[in-house]
């Protein structure tokens, strides 16, 4: 196991039906404005989307800041946040009875064997996607850091549910319109026709007592080249992003740029040609432009100045109203899987989770490079880097190509 740990980290705690969820974020520079309205907006979006279950009618997630913030700004110490569960009944055996019939596709069986119990509830309470409420709150701190200090924008949406996919192109130009379109959509996609098709799929899936998954997409704009590293596998930005996305409940695949489609193209068709435009030297790209972005904004584990593009695939939720073939862990006899209140489709909610975990990993990589105990120092370090990068090459008079110490 590597000893490497990013400066900016977080931890969540809490069970699905426990009294609360808790998130602690470490490594936040002092002076960051902690806008709870933005955090609560993201929590509300996570609870939305067509196809969600009855739990969302019981909970209204809002965050309470317990530590690390004074007068609305971070003070450099760990930031602890609390989200109360209204549906708190973990020790009520009538309302949360033992689960002896594991659900195929869920953590039930593997967790029961791992922790040597036949009661799957002791696994499912933590494995539940309810945990992602705390994760969104924590990762939104990274999002605030990107926006306030580095002027980096992050945008996530639903690309497809089953075979209903939007073909709307995403770019920094017109981002406000894209956000508005997504927020008007019941499924968090980008056009009304696809929204209607996706809602039809979810309605039919519900009538069939089934579940459905889809693909979500996230774009990170205004990253300069050089965020991340090629020196160690665990410092590669795309590696860190991939791990964070695959860590979201029910995600089974992640891609950067063209992702798995890269294998279907020749090198001459795939790799993004490099050009330089002097008019863009004062942008975060430093003037280096591409005619395509098949790489998804990363090369060699580092940003290359293009938008970082991440796709995640969410499988259908494992809890089906119709049940699936399983066994009773106590008797080992064949039974249908046990039903726990759940969603028909949570792809929309998953897009919010992915958007924020991607933002956090990018923010952590920024802090690893630019450091600073306060946002003023961090921004100063960032500006100094860009100033030097724009003046390359820093040639020594007698040794062209070398950097002057």
C-alpha positions in Angstrom: 0.0 0.0 0.0 1.4 3.4 -1.0 2.2 5.9 1.7 1.1 8.8 -0.5 -1.8 10.9 0.7 -3.1 14.0 -0.9 -3.2 17.1 1.3 -6.9 17.6 0.6 -8.9 14.5 1.9 -12.2 13.6 3.3 -14.0 10.9 5.3 -17.6 10.0 5.7 -19.4 8.2 8.4 -23.0 7.0 9.1 -25.5 4.4 8.1 -28.6 4.6 5.9 -31.0 4.5 8.8 -28.8 5.8 11.6 -29.3 9.2 13.3 -27.0 11.1 10.9 -24.4 11.2 8.2 -21.1 12.9 8.9 -18.4 14.2 6.6 -15.0 15.5 7.6 -12.8 17.4 5.1 -9.1 17.9 5.9 -6.5 20.2 4.3 -8.7 23.1 3.3 -6.7 26.4 3.1 -7.9 29.2 5.4 -10.1 31.9 3.9 -12.3 29.8 1.6 -15.9 30.9 1.7 -18.0 27.9 2.7 -21.3 28.7 1.0 -23.9 26.3 2.6 -26.5 27.4 0.1 -24.4 25.9 -2.7 -23.8 22.7 -0.7 -27.5 22.4 0.1 -28.4 23.0 -3.5 -26.2 20.0 -4.5 -27.7 17.9 -1.8 -31.2 18.8 -3.1 -30.2 17.9 -6.7 -28.9 14.5 -5.4 -32.3 13.8 -4.0 -34.0 14.7 -7.2 -34.4 13.1 -10.7 -37.3 11.0 -12.1 -37.4 7.5 -10.8 -36.4 8.1 -7.2 -38.0 6.2 -4.4 -40.1 7.0 -1.3 -37.0 7.7 0.9 -36.6 11.1 -0.9 -40.0 12.2 0.3 -39.0 11.6 3.9 -35.6 13.4 3.8 -34.8 17.0 3.1 -31.0 17.0 3.2 -29.3 20.1 4.6 -25.9 20.5 6.0 -24.9 21.7 9.4 -21.3 22.9 9.8 -19.8 21.7 13.1 -16.1 22.6 12.9 -13.5 24.4 10.8 -15.5 27.4 9.8 -15.7 30.9 11.4 -17.9 33.6 10.1 -18.6 31.7 6.9 -14.9 31.0 6.1 -12.5 28.1 6.6 -9.9 28.6 9.2 -7.5 25.8 8.2 -8.7 23.1 10.6 -10.8 20.1 9.6 -14.3 20.9 8.4 -16.9 18.6 9.9 -20.5 18.5 8.5 -23.6 16.8 9.7 -26.7 15.7 7.7 -29.5 14.4 9.9 -31.5 11.4 8.9 -35.2 11.9 9.5 -35.8 8.2 8.8 -33.6 7.1 11.7 -34.6 3.5 12.8 -31.4 1.5 12.8 -32.1 -0.3 16.1 -35.9 -0.8 15.4 -36.1 -4.5 14.5 -39.7 -4.1 13.4 -39.0 -1.3 10.9 -35.5 -2.5 10.0 -35.6 -6.2 10.4 -32.7 -8.6 9.6 -32.1 -9.4 6.0 -31.3 -13.0 5.4 -32.0 -13.2 1.6 -29.2 -11.3 -0.2 -29.9 -9.3 -3.3 -27.9 -10.3 -6.4 -25.8 -7.3 -7.5 -25.7 -5.8 -4.0 -23.0 -6.0 -1.3 -25.3 -8.2 0.8 -23.8 -11.6 0.3 -20.1 -10.6 0.1 -20.4 -8.4 3.1 -22.2 -11.0 5.2 -19.4 -13.5 4.5 -16.7 -10.9 5.1 -18.1 -9.9 8.5 -19.2 -13.5 9.4 -22.9 -12.9 9.8 -26.1 -14.0 8.1 -27.8 -10.6 8.6 -27.1 -8.6 5.5 -28.4 -5.4 7.2 -25.1 -4.9 8.9 -23.5 -4.5 5.5 -26.3 -2.8 3.5 -26.7 0.0 6.0 -23.3 1.4 5.2 -23.1 0.1 1.6 -26.3 2.0 0.8 -26.2 4.9 -1.6 -27.5 7.0 1.2 -23.9 7.5 2.1 -23.4 9.6 -1.0 -25.2 12.5 0.7 -22.3 12.9 3.0 -19.9 12.5 0.0 -21.6 15.2 -2.0 -21.3 17.6 1.0 -17.7 16.8 1.5 -16.7 17.0 -2.2 -18.6 20.2 -2.7 -15.9 21.8 -0.5 -13.4 20.9 -3.3 -15.8 22.3 -5.8 -15.9 25.6 -3.9 -12.1 25.7 -3.9 -11.9 25.2 -7.6 -14.4 27.9 -8.3 -13.2 30.5 -5.9 -9.4 30.1 -6.1 -8.7 28.7 -9.6 -11.8 29.8 -11.5 -12.4 26.2 -12.6 -15.9 25.2 -13.6 -17.4 21.7 -13.2 -20.5 20.4 -15.1 -22.2 17.0 -14.9 -25.3 15.6 -16.5 -27.0 12.4 -17.6 -25.9 11.3 -21.1 -28.1 8.3 -21.4 -30.6 6.1 -19.6 -30.8 2.6 -21.2 -30.8 3.5 -24.9 -32.2 7.0 -24.7 -29.2 9.3 -25.1 -28.7 13.0 -25.7 -26.3 14.0 -28.5 -26.0 17.7 -27.3 -22.4 18.8 -27.5 -20.9 20.2 -24.3 -18.4 23.1 -24.3 -17.5 26.1 -22.0 -19.2 28.4 -24.5 -22.9 28.5 -23.5 -22.3 26.7 -20.2 -25.1 28.7 -18.5 -27.6 27.5 -21.1 -26.4 23.9 -20.6 -26.9 24.2 -16.8 -30.3 25.7 -17.3 -31.3 22.9 -19.7 -30.1 20.2 -17.3 -31.8 21.8 -14.3 -35.1 21.9 -16.3 -34.9 18.2 -17.2 -36.6 15.7 -14.9 -33.7 13.3 -15.7 -30.9 15.9 -15.7 -30.2 15.4 -19.4 -29.7 18.2 -21.9 -32.8 18.3 -24.2 -36.5 17.9 -23.8 -36.9 15.1 -26.3 -34.4 12.8 -24.5 -35.9 13.7 -21.2 -39.3 12.5 -22.4 -37.8 9.3 -23.8 -35.9 8.6 -20.6 -39.0 9.2 -18.4 -41.0 6.8 -20.6 -38.3 4.1 -20.1 -38.4 4.7 -16.3 -42.2 4.4 -16.2 -42.2 1.2 -18.1 -39.4 -0.2 -15.9 -41.5 0.6 -12.8 -44.5 -1.1 -14.2 -42.3 -4.2 -14.9 -41.1 -4.1 -11.3 -37.5 -3.7 -12.7 -34.7 -1.1 -12.5 -32.6 0.7 -15.1 -29.2 2.3 -15.3 -27.3 4.7 -17.6 -24.3 6.8 -18.3 -23.3 10.1 -16.7 -20.8 12.6 -17.9 -18.7 15.3 -16.3 -16.6 18.1 -17.8 -14.0 20.2 -16.0 -13.2 23.5 -17.7 -10.2 25.9 -17.3 -7.6 23.5 -16.0 -4.0 24.5 -17.1 -1.6 21.9 -18.3 0.3 20.0 -15.6 -2.2 19.2 -12.9 -1.5 15.7 -11.7 1.8 13.8 -12.3 3.4 11.1 -14.5 6.0 10.3 -11.8 4.0 7.7 -9.9 0.8 5.8 -10.8 -1.0 7.0 -7.7 -0.4 10.6 -8.5 -1.9 10.4 -12.0 -5.0 12.6 -12.2 -6.9 10.2 -14.4 -6.1 7.3 -12.0 -7.4 9.3 -9.0 -10.5 10.4 -10.9 -11.2 6.8 -12.0 -10.9 5.5 -8.4 -13.2 8.1 -7.1 -15.9 7.5 -9.8 -15.7 3.7 -9.4 -16.1 4.2 -5.7 -19.6 5.5 -6.2 -22.3 2.9 -5.4 -23.5 0.9 -8.5 -20.8 2.3 -10.9 -19.3 -0.4 -13.0 -17.2 1.5 -15.6 -15.4 4.8 -16.0 -13.8 6.4 -19.1 -11.7 9.5 -19.7 -12.3 11.1 -23.1 -13.2 8.4 -25.6 -12.5 5.8 -23.0 -13.1 2.3 -24.2 -13.6 3.6 -27.8 -9.9 4.4 -28.0 -9.2 0.8 -29.0 -11.4 1.2 -32.1 -9.2 3.8 -33.6 -5.7 4.0 -35.1 -3.2 6.3 -33.4 -3.4 8.8 -36.3 -7.1 9.0 -35.8 -7.1 9.1 -32.0 -4.4 11.5 -30.8 -5.3 15.2 -30.6 -3.0 17.4 -32.8 -1.3 20.2 -30.9 -1.3 23.8 -32.1 -0.5 27.2 -30.6 -2.6 30.3 -30.6 -0.8 33.4 -29.2 -4.2 35.1 -28.6 -5.0 32.5 -26.0 -1.7 32.6 -24.1 -3.4 34.4 -21.2 -6.0 31.7 -20.8 -5.4 28.6 -18.6 -4.6 26.7 -21.7 -1.5 28.9 -22.1 -2.2 29.1 -25.8 -1.9 25.4 -26.5 -5.0 24.3 -28.4 -6.3 21.0 -30.0 -8.7 20.4 -32.9 -10.2 17.5 -30.9 -10.3 16.2 -27.3 -10.3 12.4 -27.6 -7.9 12.2 -24.7 -10.4 13.8 -22.4 -8.1 16.5 -21.2 -5.4 14.2 -19.7 -2.1 12.8 -21.1 0.4 10.9 -19.0 -1.7 11.4 -15.9 -1.7 15.2 -16.2 -4.1 17.8 -17.5 -3.1 19.0 -21.0 -5.0 22.3 -21.0 -8.2 20.9 -22.6 -11.4 20.2 -20.7 -11.3 17.1 -18.5 -14.1 14.8 -19.7 -15.2 11.8 -17.6 -17.9 9.3 -18.3 -19.3 6.9 -15.6 -21.6 3.9 -16.1 -24.2 3.1 -13.5 -25.7 -0.4 -13.5 -29.4 -0.9 -12.7 -30.1 -0.8 -8.9 -29.9 -4.2 -7.3 -33.2 -4.0 -5.4 -36.1 -5.1 -7.6 -39.8 -5.2 -6.7 -40.1 -8.5 -8.5 -37.1 -10.0 -6.6 -34.4 -12.2 -8.0 -33.4 -15.8 -7.4 -31.4 -16.0 -4.1 -31.1 -18.1 -1.0 -31.8 -17.8 2.7 -28.4 -17.5 4.3 -29.6 -19.4 7.4 -31.3 -22.4 5.7 -29.4 -22.3 2.4 -32.7 -22.9 0.7 -33.7 -21.2 -2.6 -35.7 -18.0 -2.0 -36.3 -14.7 -3.8 -34.2 -11.8 -2.7 -35.5 -9.6 0.1 -36.9 -6.2 -0.8 -35.6 -3.0 0.7 -37.3 0.3 -0.2 -35.3 1.6 -3.2 -35.4 3.6 -6.5 -36.3 2.5 -10.0 -33.6 4.7 -11.5 -31.0 6.8 -9.7 -28.9 7.8 -12.6 -29.8 11.5 -12.2 -28.7 11.5 -8.6 -25.6 9.6 -9.5 -24.6 12.4 -12.0 -24.6 14.8 -9.0 -22.4 12.5 -7.0 -20.0 12.0 -9.9 -19.8 15.7 -10.6 -18.8 16.4 -7.1 -16.3 13.6 -6.6 -14.6 14.5 -9.8 -14.4 18.1 -8.6 -12.8 17.0 -5.4 -10.1 15.0 -7.0 -9.2 17.8 -9.4 -9.2 20.2 -6.4 -6.9 17.9 -4.4 -4.5 17.7 -7.4 -4.4 21.5 -7.6 -3.6 21.8 -3.9 -0.9 19.2 -4.2 0.8 21.3 -6.9 0.2 24.8 -5.5 0.0 24.3 -1.7 -0.6 27.2 0.6 -2.0 27.6 4.1 -4.5 30.2 2.9 -6.4 30.8 -0.3 -4.4 34.0 -0.8 -1.1 32.1 -0.7 -2.5 29.3 -2.9 -3.8 31.8 -5.5 -0.5 33.6 -5.5 1.4 30.3 -6.1 -1.0 29.5 -9.0 -0.6 32.9 -10.6 3.2 32.7 -10.3 3.2 29.3 -12.0 1.1 30.6 -14.9 3.3 33.7 -15.2 6.5 31.6 -15.5 4.8 29.0 -17.8 3.8 31.8 -20.2 7.4 32.9 -20.6 8.8 29.5 -21.6 11.4 28.8 -22.8 13.6 30.1 -20.0 16.8 29.6 -21.9 20.2 30.0 -20.3 22.3 32.2 -22.7 25.0 29.5 -23.1 22.8 26.4 -22.7 19.6 26.7 -24.8 16.7 24.7 -23.4 17.8 24.7 -19.8 16.0 26.6 -17.0 17.7 29.4 -15.3 17.9 28.6 -11.5 
